[in-house]
Amino acid sequence: FVKSNKTALLTPDKTILEASEEIGVNIDYSCRVGTCGICKIRLLSGTVTMAVEDALDDDDRARKIILACQAKATGAVAVDA
């Protein structure tokens, strides 16, 4: 979490949003199912998987925008939050 200068352990079953909540990094959200887009954040490095990406368009993907409520890290990641 680059903006907040905080780090968290991301297990394969934990989303970026869940990890942020555990360490007190505020990421706005609403639905938690990948459809509203409130939790969009920029992935600065690393890779994630997302089961649902309904709230992302092609422009978002080109700018490496992810949904914090759906994104699960596949290794070390840095996000703009």
Residue pairs with C-beta under 8 A, 6 or more apart in sequence:
1 7
1 8
1 20
1 23
1 25
1 78
1 79
1 81
2 44
2 78
2 79
2 80
2 81
3 80
3 81
4 25
4 81
6 23
6 24
6 25
7 23
8 19
8 20
8 22
8 23
8 25
9 19
10 16
10 19
10 72
10 73
10 77
12 72
12 73
13 72
14 72
15 68
15 69
15 70
15 71
15 72
16 27
16 41
16 48
16 66
16 68
16 69
16 71
16 72
16 73
16 77
16 79
16 81
17 27
17 29
17 32
17 39
17 68
17 69
17 71
20 26
20 27
20 68
20 81
25 81
26 81
27 39
27 41
27 68
27 81
28 38
28 39
29 36
29 38
29 39
29 68
29 69
30 36
30 38
30 39
31 38
31 69
32 69
33 52
33 69
33 70
34 50
34 51
34 52
34 53
34 54
34 55
34 67
34 69
34 70
35 52
35 54
35 55
36 55
37 55
37 56
37 67
39 67
39 68
39 69
40 55
40 56
40 60
40 65
40 66
40 67
40 68
41 65
41 66
41 68
41 79
41 80
41 81
42 63
42 64
42 65
42 66
42 79
42 80
43 64
43 65
43 66
43 71
43 77
43 78
43 79
43 80
44 64
44 77
44 78
44 79
44 80
45 76
45 77
45 78
46 73
46 74
46 75
46 76
46 77
46 78
47 73
47 74
47 75
47 77
48 66
48 71
48 72
48 73
48 74
48 77
49 71
49 72
49 74
50 66
50 67
50 70
50 71
50 72
51 70
52 67
52 70
53 61
53 67
53 70
55 67
56 65
56 66
56 67
66 79
68 79
68 81
